[in-house]
Amino acid sequence: MDISVESLETPALTKAQLAELLFEQIGLNKRESKDMIDAFFDLVSDGLVEGEDVKISGFGNFQIRTKAPRPGRNPRTGEAIPIEARRVVTFHASHKLKEQIQEEGRPPSVI
């Protein structure tokens, strides 16, 4: 049985693929497409770094949450170690996106 590394990876939509879609479907040139995708992700990143929520209608919300410090444990040695406070990004899908995912993932109904 031959298993390649690629078959173990989860397929992902990349920034390059998004730029290619803008090029093909909207007609922007490749440089403009790349710049637009980069600008979009820069805006999202900058907002999150500033502590702002980022809401994309029909898609979902990205939020910054501050996690408190807590005790942890090294799983290998069992030694107690402190885990410092940190900020994390959470994503909550919109109801519209959740419905679309359920529609696509649903097996065909038998009539």
N, C-alpha and C positions, 0 to 999 in steps of 0.2 A: 504494500500500500504506500503510495507516494503522496506526501502532504507537503505542499509548498508553503513558505512563510506568508505569501500573499493571501492564501485561502484562510489563514487564521486571523487576518486583520479584519476589522469592521470597516465596511465601505463608508467613506466620508465624502461630503461635498466640500471641496477646497475653495480657497479664495480664487485660485487660477481658474477653476471651473465656473465660478460665478462670473468672473470677468469675461470668460468665453461666451457665456450665455447672454450677457449684455451686448457683446459684439455681434452675436448671431441674431438675436431677437429684436434689439432696439436699433442697431446700426451704428453704434458708437465705434470709433476706431479702437484698436486694442490698447493703446496707451491711455485713452480716456476711460475705457472700461476698468482697467487696472487702478487708475487714480481714483475713480468713483468708489470702487470697493474698498480701497485703502482708507479713503476719507470717511466712509461709513463706519468702519471698524474703529478708526481713530476717535470718532465722535462717541461711540458707545464706550470705548475704553476710558476716554477722558472723563465722561460723566460718572462712571463707576469709581474711578480713582478719586474724584471729588466727593464721593459719598452719596451721589444722587441715584435715584432709581431710574432705570431706563425701561420705558414702556413702549412696546411696538404693537400697535392695534392689530388684533386678529392673529397675533403670534404669541406674545407672552410678555412677562415682566422679569427683568434682571434686577436683583436687589443686593445691596451690600449688608451683611450681617456681621456684627462683632461677636466673636465667641470668647467666652470668659476663660481665664486660665483654669486648668484642672489637673489633677494627678493622673499620670499615665503609667504604663508598665512596658518595659522592653520584653517583647514576646519570646525572645531567644533566651535571655538570662533571668527573666522574672524580676529584674531590678526596677524599683520605683523611680520614675523620672517625671519632672514637672513638664507639662505642656503649656507653653506660653499663650497669652491672649493673642488673637489674630483676627483679621478681617477676611471673610469669605464671600464669594459671589453665589447667590442662589438663583435658580430659574424656575418660574412657575408658568406653565403653558396656559394660554387662554382657553376658554371653553370652546371657541371656534376651532382651534388647533386640535384639542382633544377629540372633538367630534369627527374631524377629518381623519385623524389617526384611527379611530374606532371604525369608521366606514371602510377604510382601506384594508384594515386588518381582519375584518369580518369575513368568515368563509361564506361562499355563495349559499343562499337559502334554497331549499328544495321546495318546489311548488307542487 
